[in-house]
Amino acid sequence: MIESWGGLATSGVEILGDKLENLLRDAVLSRGLGRAYGDAALPANPKDKVVSTRLANRILFFDPKNRVIEVEAGISYRELNRVVWRKNLAIPVSPGTEFVTIGGAVSADVHGKNHHSAGSFGDYVVSLRVVLASGDTIEISDSKEPELFRAVIGGMGLIAHIASVKFKLEEIPSPWIEAETFVGENLDEVIELLEKLRDFPFTAAWIDGCARNNGRGIVYVGRWSKKRIDIPKAPSTVSVPFRPPCSVLRNLSIELFNTVYFLAKSLSAKRTVVSPYSFYYPLDGVNNWNRLYGKKGFFQYQCVIPEDAGKNAVKELFKLIWKRGGLPYLVVLKDMGSRGKGILSFPIKGYTLALDFPFTKENIKLAYELDAFTIECGGRVYLAKDALLTKENFSKMYKDSIDRFQEIREKWNKDFKIRSKMGVRLFGDPK
Ligand SMILES: Cc1cc2nc3c(=O)[nH]c(=O)nc-3n(C[C@H](O)[C@H](O)[C@H](O)COP(=O)(O)OP(=O)(O)OC[C@H]3O[C@@H](n4cnc5c(N)ncnc54)[C@H](O)[C@@H]3O)c2cc1C
């Protein structure tokens, strides 16, 4: 059985091995640490050969002077952070968990708290070694097969398998973060704070999604610190050992949790030097926290509302959720900078909202309504989080990129040999 982070499962077997290029030659799908929430890393057919890159985690090349590194696709942020932080370097863009492979980061063209100031991961990729559907391995970059390069970045593993990634690191004074928190008593205030604080390289807001008709929140900002030079220790973690039959995060406890969290953070709002683990990866302290949602699992609705649609559109989206009685368990709001380099990259200038919902009939219905609203605003849903988009809505959201992406796919991935369950759902690929 192969599972997604949100709890979707398919029959099939993952093949693990460290001779990555050999294994990928006849693979149908490559998979990293399985952190995509929906079906992006699930096979379309249980018989498809799914190759897990997890054991291919070597550093292949390092040029400290130019800050260029080449790694095998299966190395994780956790493994690489340990190495580069010691050299006053950092991976320039990081998602909200360290349990993501660099191959997965390229495929989703991930963004982080610094998207408004630094763009997405693809912007730092110098070149990729990819295994094509034909079984050949080639190197691609902005100058070698540039169209394919831009299709693989953000291409959700649907066009070629990534064997290794060469990219540019960022120089940092230390791995510690000088962090500050600000309180927004309602959505207007939170959005204003995010705009006012754009000079900070890192910004993101946590919103109390249960505070109906209000949307109060805490804005987190930060920058790399010059005040500490020691190497931060990874925090100890606790683990959720199994998936309980039903969710332990019930509505009442989540409302209570959000209220307590908001009050505690409001009272303790201050400027302080914090470990990158608590700043970047607060959820990593509990291993497999996704299991708390029980057997039915959960989904994350992450969309971006373009700047042109206006700030009011963000408020309207919340109003729609509250009107339907939706209670998102975890809500993050972040302003996005410029468009990603990949043809299918998610980021566009505007506001991105990520909302966790347990899988219930009502919440699924709500997600379809949110899709309609997002389309009306000219926005789109993030494929790395998506489990529910229809082919029709997907083509409306990514209308300026799909034809170009499919043309490149047809050229390099004949008969759609490389495919996933998501590819069948969104592109109508053969099973
Ligand atoms: C708690 C949490 C927080 C997150 N926060 C963020 C965030 O802040 N920003 C953000 O952008 N994303 C975020 N994500 C999403 C995550 O960064 C992406 O889903 C990422 O792609 C997961 O990487 P992975 O190694 O787990 O890949 P998987 O989930 O295994 O695969 C994801 C996709 O990448 C493809 N893929 C993986 N490896 C390869 C390869 N070698 N070659 C070709 N294709 C490949 C797969 O086919 C699949 O389509 C978060 C996820 C979680 C669980």
The ligand as a MOL file (V3000), in Angstrom:
LIG
                    3D

  0  0  0     0  0            999 V3000
M  V30 BEGIN CTAB
M  V30 COUNTS 53 58 0 0 0
M  V30 BEGIN ATOM
M  V30 1 C 3.7150 19.6580 6.7110 0
M  V30 2 C 3.9360 20.0580 5.2690 0
M  V30 3 C 4.2810 21.3770 4.9980 0
M  V30 4 C 4.5050 21.7740 3.6780 0
M  V30 5 N 4.8280 23.0720 3.4430 0
M  V30 6 C 5.0460 23.4920 2.1900 0
M  V30 7 C 5.4150 24.8460 1.9250 0
M  V30 8 O 5.5560 25.6660 2.8270 0
M  V30 9 N 5.6460 25.1980 0.6250 0
M  V30 10 C 5.5330 24.2960 -0.3990 0
M  V30 11 O 5.7830 24.6840 -1.5550 0
M  V30 12 N 5.1860 23.0090 -0.1840 0
M  V30 13 C 4.9350 22.6010 1.0890 0
M  V30 14 N 4.5940 21.2870 1.3130 0
M  V30 15 C 4.4470 20.3840 0.1730 0
M  V30 16 C 5.7720 19.6820 -0.1690 0
M  V30 17 O 6.8400 20.6000 -0.1640 0
M  V30 18 C 5.6770 19.0880 -1.5770 0
M  V30 19 O 4.5750 18.2380 -1.6740 0
M  V30 20 C 6.9240 18.3210 -1.9950 0
M  V30 21 O 6.8190 18.0060 -3.3660 0
M  V30 22 C 7.0740 17.0250 -1.2040 0
M  V30 23 O 8.3200 16.4290 -1.5100 0
M  V30 24 P 8.5050 14.8550 -1.3450 0
M  V30 25 O 9.9420 14.5530 -1.3880 0
M  V30 26 O 7.7580 14.3670 -0.1470 0
M  V30 27 O 7.8280 14.3560 -2.6850 0
M  V30 28 P 6.5840 13.3570 -2.8970 0
M  V30 29 O 5.4360 13.7950 -2.0840 0
M  V30 30 O 7.0370 11.9760 -2.7530 0
M  V30 31 O 6.2820 13.6830 -4.4370 0
M  V30 32 C 5.7280 14.9300 -4.7940 0
M  V30 33 C 5.7600 15.0800 -6.3160 0
M  V30 34 O 7.1230 15.1650 -6.7320 0
M  V30 35 C 7.3850 14.1590 -7.6850 0
M  V30 36 N 8.7610 13.7020 -7.4720 0
M  V30 37 C 9.3670 13.3860 -6.3100 0
M  V30 38 N 10.6370 13.0320 -6.5370 0
M  V30 39 C 10.8440 13.1230 -7.8710 0
M  V30 40 C 11.9580 12.8640 -8.7310 0
M  V30 41 N 13.1260 12.4340 -8.2690 0
M  V30 42 N 11.7900 13.0610 -10.0550 0
M  V30 43 C 10.6140 13.4950 -10.5760 0
M  V30 44 N 9.5380 13.7540 -9.8100 0
M  V30 45 C 9.6490 13.5630 -8.4690 0
M  V30 46 C 6.3750 13.0620 -7.4320 0
M  V30 47 O 6.1480 12.3000 -8.5880 0
M  V30 48 C 5.1580 13.8930 -7.0350 0
M  V30 49 O 4.5040 14.3740 -8.1650 0
M  V30 50 C 4.3720 20.8430 2.6220 0
M  V30 51 C 4.0320 19.5120 2.9030 0
M  V30 52 C 3.8210 19.1210 4.2150 0
M  V30 53 C 3.4570 17.7080 4.5150 0
M  V30 END ATOM
M  V30 BEGIN BOND
M  V30 1 1 1 2
M  V30 2 1 2 3
M  V30 3 2 2 52
M  V30 4 2 3 4
M  V30 5 1 4 5
M  V30 6 1 4 50
M  V30 7 2 5 6
M  V30 8 1 6 7
M  V30 9 1 6 13
M  V30 10 2 7 8
M  V30 11 1 7 9
M  V30 12 1 9 10
M  V30 13 2 10 11
M  V30 14 1 10 12
M  V30 15 2 12 13
M  V30 16 1 13 14
M  V30 17 1 14 15
M  V30 18 1 14 50
M  V30 19 1 15 16
M  V30 20 1 16 17
M  V30 21 1 16 18
M  V30 22 1 18 19
M  V30 23 1 18 20
M  V30 24 1 20 21
M  V30 25 1 20 22
M  V30 26 1 22 23
M  V30 27 1 23 24
M  V30 28 2 24 25
M  V30 29 1 24 26
M  V30 30 1 24 27
M  V30 31 1 27 28
M  V30 32 2 28 29
M  V30 33 1 28 30
M  V30 34 1 28 31
M  V30 35 1 31 32
M  V30 36 1 32 33
M  V30 37 1 33 34
M  V30 38 1 33 48
M  V30 39 1 34 35
M  V30 40 1 35 36
M  V30 41 1 35 46
M  V30 42 1 36 37
M  V30 43 1 36 45
M  V30 44 2 37 38
M  V30 45 1 38 39
M  V30 46 1 39 40
M  V30 47 2 39 45
M  V30 48 1 40 41
M  V30 49 2 40 42
M  V30 50 1 42 43
M  V30 51 2 43 44
M  V30 52 1 44 45
M  V30 53 1 46 47
M  V30 54 1 46 48
M  V30 55 1 48 49
M  V30 56 2 50 51
M  V30 57 1 51 52
M  V30 58 1 52 53
M  V30 END BOND
M  V30 END CTAB
M  END
